[in-house]
Amino acid sequence: MAQGIQWFNLNKSMKPNDNFTVLYCIIMMFADSIIYMLFTVYIENLFPGEFGIPQPWNYP
């Protein structure tokens, strides 16, 4: 009978000789969300919309 994902097997791979785990997937989703957040802040500063002052592309 299958167990599913539990706290104790979050870092265990589902197949032998495999490094891909659910914890790795969660960490990568968190890293992706940080990257997308930084990209969104950058684009919002370049193109602020109707009531904002646009920054140059190389602002600090």
mmCIF file as Biopython writes it, N, C-alpha, C and O atoms, coordinates in Angstrom:
data_model
#
loop_
_atom_site.group_PDB
_atom_site.id
_atom_site.type_symbol
_atom_site.label_atom_id
_atom_site.label_alt_id
_atom_site.label_comp_id
_atom_site.label_asym_id
_atom_site.label_entity_id
_atom_site.label_seq_id
_atom_site.pdbx_PDB_ins_code
_atom_site.Cartn_x
_atom_site.Cartn_y
_atom_site.Cartn_z
_atom_site.occupancy
_atom_site.B_iso_or_equiv
_atom_site.auth_seq_id
_atom_site.auth_asym_id
_atom_site.pdbx_PDB_model_num
ATOM 1   N N  . MET A ? 1  ? 0.843  -1.176 0.000   1.0 0.0 1  A 1 
ATOM 2   C CA . MET A ? 1  ? 0.000  0.000  0.000   1.0 0.0 1  A 1 
ATOM 3   C C  . MET A ? 1  ? 0.891  1.243  0.000   1.0 0.0 1  A 1 
ATOM 4   O O  . MET A ? 1  ? 1.899  1.287  0.706   1.0 0.0 1  A 1 
ATOM 5   N N  . ALA A ? 2  ? 0.533  2.214  -0.764  1.0 0.0 2  A 1 
ATOM 6   C CA . ALA A ? 2  ? 1.335  3.435  -0.887  1.0 0.0 2  A 1 
ATOM 7   C C  . ALA A ? 2  ? 1.121  4.334  0.322   1.0 0.0 2  A 1 
ATOM 8   O O  . ALA A ? 2  ? 0.035  4.378  0.898   1.0 0.0 2  A 1 
ATOM 9   N N  . GLN A ? 3  ? 2.184  5.055  0.697   1.0 0.0 3  A 1 
ATOM 10  C CA . GLN A ? 3  ? 2.124  5.939  1.851   1.0 0.0 3  A 1 
ATOM 11  C C  . GLN A ? 3  ? 1.713  7.350  1.492   1.0 0.0 3  A 1 
ATOM 12  O O  . GLN A ? 3  ? 0.978  7.993  2.241   1.0 0.0 3  A 1 
ATOM 13  N N  . GLY A ? 4  ? 2.171  7.833  0.369   1.0 0.0 4  A 1 
ATOM 14  C CA . GLY A ? 4  ? 1.983  9.240  0.058   1.0 0.0 4  A 1 
ATOM 15  C C  . GLY A ? 4  ? 3.100  10.056 0.686   1.0 0.0 4  A 1 
ATOM 16  O O  . GLY A ? 4  ? 4.060  9.499  1.218   1.0 0.0 4  A 1 
ATOM 17  N N  . ILE A ? 5  ? 2.980  11.340 0.625   1.0 0.0 5  A 1 
ATOM 18  C CA . ILE A ? 5  ? 4.009  12.219 1.187   1.0 0.0 5  A 1 
ATOM 19  C C  . ILE A ? 5  ? 3.663  12.524 2.640   1.0 0.0 5  A 1 
ATOM 20  O O  . ILE A ? 5  ? 2.575  13.008 2.949   1.0 0.0 5  A 1 
ATOM 21  N N  . GLN A ? 6  ? 4.600  12.234 3.510   1.0 0.0 6  A 1 
ATOM 22  C CA . GLN A ? 6  ? 4.481  12.533 4.929   1.0 0.0 6  A 1 
ATOM 23  C C  . GLN A ? 6  ? 5.700  13.346 5.336   1.0 0.0 6  A 1 
ATOM 24  O O  . GLN A ? 6  ? 6.647  13.471 4.559   1.0 0.0 6  A 1 
ATOM 25  N N  . TRP A ? 7  ? 5.690  13.900 6.546   1.0 0.0 7  A 1 
ATOM 26  C CA . TRP A ? 7  ? 6.825  14.714 6.987   1.0 0.0 7  A 1 
ATOM 27  C C  . TRP A ? 7  ? 8.104  13.895 7.077   1.0 0.0 7  A 1 
ATOM 28  O O  . TRP A ? 7  ? 9.185  14.424 6.814   1.0 0.0 7  A 1 
ATOM 29  N N  . PHE A ? 8  ? 8.013  12.637 7.435   1.0 0.0 8  A 1 
ATOM 30  C CA . PHE A ? 8  ? 9.229  11.843 7.611   1.0 0.0 8  A 1 
ATOM 31  C C  . PHE A ? 8  ? 9.840  11.379 6.291   1.0 0.0 8  A 1 
ATOM 32  O O  . PHE A ? 8  ? 11.022 11.035 6.265   1.0 0.0 8  A 1 
ATOM 33  N N  . ASN A ? 9  ? 9.080  11.356 5.194   1.0 0.0 9  A 1 
ATOM 34  C CA . ASN A ? 9  ? 9.659  10.922 3.926   1.0 0.0 9  A 1 
ATOM 35  C C  . ASN A ? 9  ? 9.713  12.050 2.900   1.0 0.0 9  A 1 
ATOM 36  O O  . ASN A ? 9  ? 9.769  11.792 1.698   1.0 0.0 9  A 1 
ATOM 37  N N  . LEU A ? 10 ? 9.696  13.272 3.359   1.0 0.0 10 A 1 
ATOM 38  C CA . LEU A ? 10 ? 9.731  14.428 2.465   1.0 0.0 10 A 1 
ATOM 39  C C  . LEU A ? 10 ? 11.060 14.520 1.720   1.0 0.0 10 A 1 
ATOM 40  O O  . LEU A ? 10 ? 11.107 15.003 0.589   1.0 0.0 10 A 1 
ATOM 41  N N  . ASN A ? 11 ? 12.136 14.059 2.348   1.0 0.0 11 A 1 
ATOM 42  C CA . ASN A ? 11 ? 13.465 14.158 1.744   1.0 0.0 11 A 1 
ATOM 43  C C  . ASN A ? 11 ? 13.952 12.813 1.191   1.0 0.0 11 A 1 
ATOM 44  O O  . ASN A ? 11 ? 15.141 12.668 0.906   1.0 0.0 11 A 1 
ATOM 45  N N  . LYS A ? 12 ? 13.076 11.848 1.037   1.0 0.0 12 A 1 
ATOM 46  C CA . LYS A ? 12 ? 13.454 10.547 0.476   1.0 0.0 12 A 1 
ATOM 47  C C  . LYS A ? 12 ? 12.995 10.479 -0.970  1.0 0.0 12 A 1 
ATOM 48  O O  . LYS A ? 12 ? 11.907 10.945 -1.309  1.0 0.0 12 A 1 
ATOM 49  N N  . SER A ? 13 ? 13.827 9.897  -1.816  1.0 0.0 13 A 1 
ATOM 50  C CA . SER A ? 13 ? 13.441 9.755  -3.221  1.0 0.0 13 A 1 
ATOM 51  C C  . SER A ? 13 ? 12.458 8.594  -3.365  1.0 0.0 13 A 1 
ATOM 52  O O  . SER A ? 13 ? 12.449 7.670  -2.552  1.0 0.0 13 A 1 
ATOM 53  N N  . MET A ? 14 ? 11.651 8.654  -4.386  1.0 0.0 14 A 1 
ATOM 54  C CA . MET A ? 14 ? 10.640 7.622  -4.601  1.0 0.0 14 A 1 
ATOM 55  C C  . MET A ? 14 ? 11.214 6.387  -5.294  1.0 0.0 14 A 1 
ATOM 56  O O  . MET A ? 14 ? 10.657 5.295  -5.177  1.0 0.0 14 A 1 
ATOM 57  N N  . LYS A ? 15 ? 12.314 6.552  -6.008  1.0 0.0 15 A 1 
ATOM 58  C CA . LYS A ? 15 ? 12.951 5.447  -6.718  1.0 0.0 15 A 1 
ATOM 59  C C  . LYS A ? 15 ? 14.384 5.299  -6.224  1.0 0.0 15 A 1 
ATOM 60  O O  . LYS A ? 15 ? 14.997 6.289  -5.826  1.0 0.0 15 A 1 
ATOM 61  N N  . PRO A ? 16 ? 14.924 4.104  -6.239  1.0 0.0 16 A 1 
ATOM 62  C CA . PRO A ? 16 ? 16.342 3.959  -5.875  1.0 0.0 16 A 1 
ATOM 63  C C  . PRO A ? 16 ? 17.243 4.600  -6.929  1.0 0.0 16 A 1 
ATOM 64  O O  . PRO A ? 16 ? 16.896 4.642  -8.110  1.0 0.0 16 A 1 
ATOM 65  N N  . ASN A ? 17 ? 18.378 5.087  -6.504  1.0 0.0 17 A 1 
ATOM 66  C CA . ASN A ? 17 ? 19.359 5.763  -7.369  1.0 0.0 17 A 1 
ATOM 67  C C  . ASN A ? 17 ? 18.784 7.011  -8.035  1.0 0.0 17 A 1 
ATOM 68  O O  . ASN A ? 17 ? 19.119 7.317  -9.179  1.0 0.0 17 A 1 
ATOM 69  N N  . ASP A ? 18 ? 17.929 7.721  -7.328  1.0 0.0 18 A 1 
ATOM 70  C CA . ASP A ? 18 ? 17.326 8.944  -7.845  1.0 0.0 18 A 1 
ATOM 71  C C  . ASP A ? 18 ? 17.500 10.033 -6.793  1.0 0.0 18 A 1 
ATOM 72  O O  . ASP A ? 18 ? 17.253 9.797  -5.610  1.0 0.0 18 A 1 
ATOM 73  N N  . ASN A ? 19 ? 17.924 11.224 -7.213  1.0 0.0 19 A 1 
ATOM 74  C CA . ASN A ? 19 ? 18.152 12.325 -6.281  1.0 0.0 19 A 1 
ATOM 75  C C  . ASN A ? 19 ? 16.978 13.286 -6.189  1.0 0.0 19 A 1 
ATOM 76  O O  . ASN A ? 19 ? 17.013 14.210 -5.376  1.0 0.0 19 A 1 
ATOM 77  N N  . PHE A ? 20 ? 15.945 13.100 -6.991  1.0 0.0 20 A 1 
ATOM 78  C CA . PHE A ? 20 ? 14.814 14.022 -7.015  1.0 0.0 20 A 1 
ATOM 79  C C  . PHE A ? 20 ? 13.852 13.697 -5.878  1.0 0.0 20 A 1 
ATOM 80  O O  . PHE A ? 20 ? 13.306 12.596 -5.806  1.0 0.0 20 A 1 
ATOM 81  N N  . THR A ? 21 ? 13.652 14.678 -4.983  1.0 0.0 21 A 1 
ATOM 82  C CA . THR A ? 21 ? 12.746 14.496 -3.855  1.0 0.0 21 A 1 
ATOM 83  C C  . THR A ? 21 ? 11.698 15.599 -3.856  1.0 0.0 21 A 1 
ATOM 84  O O  . THR A ? 21 ? 11.816 16.588 -4.580  1.0 0.0 21 A 1 
ATOM 85  N N  . VAL A ? 22 ? 10.681 15.416 -3.039  1.0 0.0 22 A 1 
ATOM 86  C CA . VAL A ? 22 ? 9.637  16.427 -2.918  1.0 0.0 22 A 1 
ATOM 87  C C  . VAL A ? 22 ? 10.204 17.681 -2.253  1.0 0.0 22 A 1 
ATOM 88  O O  . VAL A ? 22 ? 9.813  18.793 -2.606  1.0 0.0 22 A 1 
ATOM 89  N N  . LEU A ? 23 ? 11.105 17.517 -1.311  1.0 0.0 23 A 1 
ATOM 90  C CA . LEU A ? 23 ? 11.720 18.670 -0.664  1.0 0.0 23 A 1 
ATOM 91  C C  . LEU A ? 23 ? 12.499 19.508 -1.672  1.0 0.0 23 A 1 
ATOM 92  O O  . LEU A ? 23 ? 12.470 20.737 -1.613  1.0 0.0 23 A 1 
ATOM 93  N N  . TYR A ? 24 ? 13.192 18.851 -2.594  1.0 0.0 24 A 1 
ATOM 94  C CA . TYR A ? 24 ? 13.906 19.565 -3.655  1.0 0.0 24 A 1 
ATOM 95  C C  . TYR A ? 24 ? 12.923 20.363 -4.508  1.0 0.0 24 A 1 
ATOM 96  O O  . TYR A ? 24 ? 13.209 21.498 -4.890  1.0 0.0 24 A 1 
ATOM 97  N N  . CYS A ? 25 ? 11.789 19.784 -4.801  1.0 0.0 25 A 1 
ATOM 98  C CA . CYS A ? 25 ? 10.765 20.463 -5.596  1.0 0.0 25 A 1 
ATOM 99  C C  . CYS A ? 25 ? 10.225 21.687 -4.852  1.0 0.0 25 A 1 
ATOM 100 O O  . CYS A ? 25 ? 10.026 22.737 -5.464  1.0 0.0 25 A 1 
ATOM 101 N N  . ILE A ? 26 ? 9.988  21.569 -3.561  1.0 0.0 26 A 1 
ATOM 102 C CA . ILE A ? 26 ? 9.493  22.692 -2.761  1.0 0.0 26 A 1 
ATOM 103 C C  . ILE A ? 26 ? 10.530 23.802 -2.699  1.0 0.0 26 A 1 
ATOM 104 O O  . ILE A ? 26 ? 10.181 24.977 -2.817  1.0 0.0 26 A 1 
ATOM 105 N N  . ILE A ? 27 ? 11.794 23.453 -2.516  1.0 0.0 27 A 1 
ATOM 106 C CA . ILE A ? 27 ? 12.863 24.455 -2.469  1.0 0.0 27 A 1 
ATOM 107 C C  . ILE A ? 27 ? 12.978 25.176 -3.800  1.0 0.0 27 A 1 
ATOM 108 O O  . ILE A ? 27 ? 13.159 26.393 -3.827  1.0 0.0 27 A 1 
ATOM 109 N N  . MET A ? 28 ? 12.876 24.449 -4.903  1.0 0.0 28 A 1 
ATOM 110 C CA . MET A ? 28 ? 12.962 25.087 -6.220  1.0 0.0 28 A 1 
ATOM 111 C C  . MET A ? 28 ? 11.764 25.995 -6.488  1.0 0.0 28 A 1 
ATOM 112 O O  . MET A ? 28 ? 11.926 27.040 -7.118  1.0 0.0 28 A 1 
ATOM 113 N N  . MET A ? 29 ? 10.576 25.628 -6.032  1.0 0.0 29 A 1 
ATOM 114 C CA . MET A ? 29 ? 9.414  26.510 -6.188  1.0 0.0 29 A 1 
ATOM 115 C C  . MET A ? 29 ? 9.586  27.786 -5.373  1.0 0.0 29 A 1 
ATOM 116 O O  . MET A ? 29 ? 9.195  28.863 -5.823  1.0 0.0 29 A 1 
ATOM 117 N N  . PHE A ? 30 ? 10.166 27.677 -4.176  1.0 0.0 30 A 1 
ATOM 118 C CA . PHE A ? 30 ? 10.434 28.858 -3.361  1.0 0.0 30 A 1 
ATOM 119 C C  . PHE A ? 30 ? 11.469 29.754 -4.039  1.0 0.0 30 A 1 
ATOM 120 O O  . PHE A ? 30 ? 11.304 30.974 -4.063  1.0 0.0 30 A 1 
ATOM 121 N N  . ALA A ? 31 ? 12.531 29.167 -4.590  1.0 0.0 31 A 1 
ATOM 122 C CA . ALA A ? 31 ? 13.549 29.954 -5.297  1.0 0.0 31 A 1 
ATOM 123 C C  . ALA A ? 31 ? 12.958 30.616 -6.537  1.0 0.0 31 A 1 
ATOM 124 O O  . ALA A ? 31 ? 13.280 31.766 -6.835  1.0 0.0 31 A 1 
ATOM 125 N N  . ASP A ? 32 ? 12.101 29.905 -7.260  1.0 0.0 32 A 1 
ATOM 126 C CA . ASP A ? 32 ? 11.436 30.496 -8.429  1.0 0.0 32 A 1 
ATOM 127 C C  . ASP A ? 32 ? 10.562 31.672 -8.038  1.0 0.0 32 A 1 
ATOM 128 O O  . ASP A ? 32 ? 10.520 32.674 -8.751  1.0 0.0 32 A 1 
ATOM 129 N N  . SER A ? 33 ? 9.867  31.567 -6.920  1.0 0.0 33 A 1 
ATOM 130 C CA . SER A ? 33 ? 9.008  32.678 -6.499  1.0 0.0 33 A 1 
ATOM 131 C C  . SER A ? 33 ? 9.833  33.908 -6.139  1.0 0.0 33 A 1 
ATOM 132 O O  . SER A ? 33 ? 9.399  35.029 -6.404  1.0 0.0 33 A 1 
ATOM 133 N N  . ILE A ? 34 ? 11.000 33.730 -5.548  1.0 0.0 34 A 1 
ATOM 134 C CA . ILE A ? 34 ? 11.888 34.861 -5.249  1.0 0.0 34 A 1 
ATOM 135 C C  . ILE A ? 34 ? 12.380 35.498 -6.546  1.0 0.0 34 A 1 
ATOM 136 O O  . ILE A ? 34 ? 12.395 36.723 -6.666  1.0 0.0 34 A 1 
ATOM 137 N N  . ILE A ? 35 ? 12.782 34.681 -7.512  1.0 0.0 35 A 1 
ATOM 138 C CA . ILE A ? 35 ? 13.258 35.206 -8.801  1.0 0.0 35 A 1 
ATOM 139 C C  . ILE A ? 35 ? 12.149 35.967 -9.511  1.0 0.0 35 A 1 
ATOM 140 O O  . ILE A ? 35 ? 12.383 37.060 -10.027 1.0 0.0 35 A 1 
ATOM 141 N N  . TYR A ? 36 ? 10.935 35.403 -9.545  1.0 0.0 36 A 1 
ATOM 142 C CA . TYR A ? 36 ? 9.813  36.075 -10.207 1.0 0.0 36 A 1 
ATOM 143 C C  . TYR A ? 36 ? 9.435  37.368 -9.496  1.0 0.0 36 A 1 
ATOM 144 O O  . TYR A ? 36 ? 9.044  38.337 -10.146 1.0 0.0 36 A 1 
ATOM 145 N N  . MET A ? 37 ? 9.547  37.398 -8.156  1.0 0.0 37 A 1 
ATOM 146 C CA . MET A ? 37 ? 9.254  38.615 -7.414  1.0 0.0 37 A 1 
ATOM 147 C C  . MET A ? 37 ? 10.249 39.715 -7.775  1.0 0.0 37 A 1 
ATOM 148 O O  . MET A ? 37 ? 9.847  40.856 -8.004  1.0 0.0 37 A 1 
ATOM 149 N N  . LEU A ? 38 ? 11.542 39.390 -7.831  1.0 0.0 38 A 1 
ATOM 150 C CA . LEU A ? 38 ? 12.551 40.383 -8.188  1.0 0.0 38 A 1 
ATOM 151 C C  . LEU A ? 38 ? 12.361 40.877 -9.614  1.0 0.0 38 A 1 
ATOM 152 O O  . LEU A ? 38 ? 12.517 42.068 -9.884  1.0 0.0 38 A 1 
ATOM 153 N N  . PHE A ? 39 ? 12.028 39.978 -10.526 1.0 0.0 39 A 1 
ATOM 154 C CA . PHE A ? 39 ? 11.771 40.353 -11.912 1.0 0.0 39 A 1 
ATOM 155 C C  . PHE A ? 39 ? 10.555 41.276 -12.009 1.0 0.0 39 A 1 
ATOM 156 O O  . PHE A ? 39 ? 10.573 42.235 -12.780 1.0 0.0 39 A 1 
ATOM 157 N N  . THR A ? 40 ? 9.512  41.002 -11.248 1.0 0.0 40 A 1 
ATOM 158 C CA . THR A ? 40 ? 8.310  41.831 -11.253 1.0 0.0 40 A 1 
ATOM 159 C C  . THR A ? 40 ? 8.591  43.218 -10.705 1.0 0.0 40 A 1 
ATOM 160 O O  . THR A ? 40 ? 8.111  44.204 -11.265 1.0 0.0 40 A 1 
ATOM 161 N N  . VAL A ? 41 ? 9.352  43.323 -9.630  1.0 0.0 41 A 1 
ATOM 162 C CA . VAL A ? 41 ? 9.701  44.633 -9.072  1.0 0.0 41 A 1 
ATOM 163 C C  . VAL A ? 41 ? 10.515 45.429 -10.082 1.0 0.0 41 A 1 
ATOM 164 O O  . VAL A ? 41 ? 10.304 46.633 -10.229 1.0 0.0 41 A 1 
ATOM 165 N N  . TYR A ? 42 ? 11.435 44.784 -10.773 1.0 0.0 42 A 1 
ATOM 166 C CA . TYR A ? 42 ? 12.249 45.460 -11.781 1.0 0.0 42 A 1 
ATOM 167 C C  . TYR A ? 42 ? 11.387 45.976 -12.928 1.0 0.0 42 A 1 
ATOM 168 O O  . TYR A ? 42 ? 11.527 47.132 -13.326 1.0 0.0 42 A 1 
ATOM 169 N N  . ILE A ? 43 ? 10.509 45.149 -13.462 1.0 0.0 43 A 1 
ATOM 170 C CA . ILE A ? 43 ? 9.650  45.556 -14.577 1.0 0.0 43 A 1 
ATOM 171 C C  . ILE A ? 43 ? 8.683  46.654 -14.139 1.0 0.0 43 A 1 
ATOM 172 O O  . ILE A ? 43 ? 8.413  47.576 -14.909 1.0 0.0 43 A 1 
ATOM 173 N N  . GLU A ? 44 ? 8.161  46.571 -12.924 1.0 0.0 44 A 1 
ATOM 174 C CA . GLU A ? 44 ? 7.256  47.611 -12.428 1.0 0.0 44 A 1 
ATOM 175 C C  . GLU A ? 44 ? 7.974  48.949 -12.267 1.0 0.0 44 A 1 
ATOM 176 O O  . GLU A ? 44 ? 7.342  49.996 -12.406 1.0 0.0 44 A 1 
ATOM 177 N N  . ASN A ? 45 ? 9.249  48.944 -11.984 1.0 0.0 45 A 1 
ATOM 178 C CA . ASN A ? 45 ? 9.999  50.195 -11.898 1.0 0.0 45 A 1 
ATOM 179 C C  . ASN A ? 45 ? 10.356 50.739 -13.273 1.0 0.0 45 A 1 
ATOM 180 O O  . ASN A ? 45 ? 10.485 51.952 -13.434 1.0 0.0 45 A 1 
ATOM 181 N N  . LEU A ? 46 ? 10.518 49.880 -14.258 1.0 0.0 46 A 1 
ATOM 182 C CA . LEU A ? 46 ? 10.794 50.350 -15.616 1.0 0.0 46 A 1 
ATOM 183 C C  . LEU A ? 46 ? 9.540  50.903 -16.282 1.0 0.0 46 A 1 
ATOM 184 O O  . LEU A ? 46 ? 9.594  51.933 -16.953 1.0 0.0 46 A 1 
ATOM 185 N N  . PHE A ? 47 ? 8.421  50.227 -16.101 1.0 0.0 47 A 1 
ATOM 186 C CA . PHE A ? 47 ? 7.147  50.610 -16.716 1.0 0.0 47 A 1 
ATOM 187 C C  . PHE A ? 47 ? 6.098  50.763 -15.613 1.0 0.0 47 A 1 
ATOM 188 O O  . PHE A ? 47 ? 5.291  49.857 -15.404 1.0 0.0 47 A 1 
ATOM 189 N N  . PRO A ? 48 ? 6.098  51.907 -14.898 1.0 0.0 48 A 1 
ATOM 190 C CA . PRO A ? 48 ? 5.237  52.041 -13.722 1.0 0.0 48 A 1 
ATOM 191 C C  . PRO A ? 48 ? 3.763  52.258 -14.028 1.0 0.0 48 A 1 
ATOM 192 O O  . PRO A ? 48 ? 2.938  52.195 -13.117 1.0 0.0 48 A 1 
ATOM 193 N N  . GLY A ? 49 ? 3.416  52.507 -15.254 1.0 0.0 49 A 1 
ATOM 194 C CA . GLY A ? 49 ? 2.017  52.752 -15.568 1.0 0.0 49 A 1 
ATOM 195 C C  . GLY A ? 49 ? 1.772  54.233 -15.782 1.0 0.0 49 A 1 
ATOM 196 O O  . GLY A ? 49 ? 2.687  54.986 -16.116 1.0 0.0 49 A 1 
ATOM 197 N N  . GLU A ? 50 ? 0.532  54.642 -15.589 1.0 0.0 50 A 1 
ATOM 198 C CA . GLU A ? 50 ? 0.128  56.010 -15.909 1.0 0.0 50 A 1 
ATOM 199 C C  . GLU A ? 50 ? 0.658  57.038 -14.910 1.0 0.0 50 A 1 
ATOM 200 O O  . GLU A ? 50 ? 1.008  58.146 -15.315 1.0 0.0 50 A 1 
ATOM 201 N N  . PHE A ? 51 ? 0.728  56.713 -13.636 1.0 0.0 51 A 1 
ATOM 202 C CA . PHE A ? 51 ? 1.051  57.697 -12.603 1.0 0.0 51 A 1 
ATOM 203 C C  . PHE A ? 51 ? 2.386  57.430 -11.922 1.0 0.0 51 A 1 
ATOM 204 O O  . PHE A ? 51 ? 2.476  57.544 -10.700 1.0 0.0 51 A 1 
ATOM 205 N N  . GLY A ? 52 ? 3.409  57.083 -12.660 1.0 0.0 52 A 1 
ATOM 206 C CA . GLY A ? 52 ? 4.703  56.832 -12.056 1.0 0.0 52 A 1 
ATOM 207 C C  . GLY A ? 52 ? 5.819  57.408 -12.889 1.0 0.0 52 A 1 
ATOM 208 O O  . GLY A ? 52 ? 5.627  57.775 -14.048 1.0 0.0 52 A 1 
ATOM 209 N N  . ILE A ? 53 ? 6.979  57.483 -12.293 1.0 0.0 53 A 1 
ATOM 210 C CA . ILE A ? 53 ? 8.166  57.967 -12.997 1.0 0.0 53 A 1 
ATOM 211 C C  . ILE A ? 53 ? 8.987  56.745 -13.399 1.0 0.0 53 A 1 
ATOM 212 O O  . ILE A ? 53 ? 9.465  56.009 -12.536 1.0 0.0 53 A 1 
ATOM 213 N N  . PRO A ? 54 ? 9.154  56.526 -14.698 1.0 0.0 54 A 1 
ATOM 214 C CA . PRO A ? 54 ? 9.927  55.344 -15.113 1.0 0.0 54 A 1 
ATOM 215 C C  . PRO A ? 54 ? 11.412 55.502 -14.806 1.0 0.0 54 A 1 
ATOM 216 O O  . PRO A ? 54 ? 11.980 56.584 -14.953 1.0 0.0 54 A 1 
ATOM 217 N N  . GLN A ? 55 ? 12.014 54.431 -14.389 1.0 0.0 55 A 1 
ATOM 218 C CA . GLN A ? 55 ? 13.447 54.393 -14.113 1.0 0.0 55 A 1 
ATOM 219 C C  . GLN A ? 55 ? 14.185 53.998 -15.395 1.0 0.0 55 A 1 
ATOM 220 O O  . GLN A ? 55 ? 13.596 53.368 -16.273 1.0 0.0 55 A 1 
ATOM 221 N N  . PRO A ? 56 ? 15.464 54.361 -15.512 1.0 0.0 56 A 1 
ATOM 222 C CA . PRO A ? 56 ? 16.241 53.851 -16.647 1.0 0.0 56 A 1 
ATOM 223 C C  . PRO A ? 56 ? 16.451 52.341 -16.484 1.0 0.0 56 A 1 
ATOM 224 O O  . PRO A ? 56 ? 16.288 51.805 -15.388 1.0 0.0 56 A 1 
ATOM 225 N N  . TRP A ? 57 ? 16.808 51.669 -17.560 1.0 0.0 57 A 1 
ATOM 226 C CA . TRP A ? 57 ? 16.943 50.212 -17.525 1.0 0.0 57 A 1 
ATOM 227 C C  . TRP A ? 57 ? 18.041 49.737 -16.584 1.0 0.0 57 A 1 
ATOM 228 O O  . TRP A ? 57 ? 18.021 48.593 -16.130 1.0 0.0 57 A 1 
ATOM 229 N N  . ASN A ? 58 ? 19.006 50.618 -16.287 1.0 0.0 58 A 1 
ATOM 230 C CA . ASN A ? 58 ? 20.132 50.214 -15.439 1.0 0.0 58 A 1 
ATOM 231 C C  . ASN A ? 58 ? 20.097 50.894 -14.072 1.0 0.0 58 A 1 
ATOM 232 O O  . ASN A ? 58 ? 21.146 51.204 -13.508 1.0 0.0 58 A 1 
ATOM 233 N N  . TYR A ? 59 ? 18.899 51.126 -13.535 1.0 0.0 59 A 1 
ATOM 234 C CA . TYR A ? 59 ? 18.817 51.783 -12.229 1.0 0.0 59 A 1 
ATOM 235 C C  . TYR A ? 59 ? 19.365 50.852 -11.148 1.0 0.0 59 A 1 
ATOM 236 O O  . TYR A ? 59 ? 19.333 49.631 -11.296 1.0 0.0 59 A 1 
ATOM 237 N N  . PRO A ? 60 ? 19.873 51.444 -10.049 1.0 0.0 60 A 1 
ATOM 238 C CA . PRO A ? 60 ? 20.457 50.591 -8.993  1.0 0.0 60 A 1 
ATOM 239 C C  . PRO A ? 60 ? 19.432 49.912 -8.126  1.0 0.0 60 A 1 
ATOM 240 O O  . PRO A ? 60 ? 19.791 49.173 -7.209  1.0 0.0 60 A 1 
#
